Amino acid sequence: MKKTFLILGAVVIFMASFTKADLAKEKTTVAAATLKSHAFQMSAGEKLINKSDCMGCHNKTNKIIGPAYVDVAKKYPATEKNINTLADKIIKGGTGVWGTMPMTAHPTVKKDDAKLMVKYILSLKK
């Protein structure tokens, strides 16, 4: 019986040693970890790019066949006019801006999806 009271007393003292400040600190740490994981989530435009064939010709930082996305972002300010123009270029294709290799048309891409892709690309401007 004495052992039971001794163990129970030790458990109560142990639990009482956690203050509200400790619990608040733990909540803050969990909240920070949650925010960090959200920061690593992809945007809708990036998800669309990854699901498409874009990566066959483009890369985020390096020129492959077409320009790197960061180079496109440097060249075009994120204006509504540029977003529409580049979205149309994704859908209709084009040539002559980045060299002689034509960009393949993607007629099945919806205009709104193409705009999301362009907004993601232009967000890469440093």
Secondary structure, 3 states (H helix, E strand, C coil): CHHHHHHHHHHHHHHHCCCHHHHHHHHHHHHHHHHHHHHCCCCHHHHHHHHCCHHHCCCCCCCCCCCCHHHHHHHCCCCHHHHHHHHHHHHHCECCCCCCCCECCCCCCCHHHHHHHHHHHHCCCC
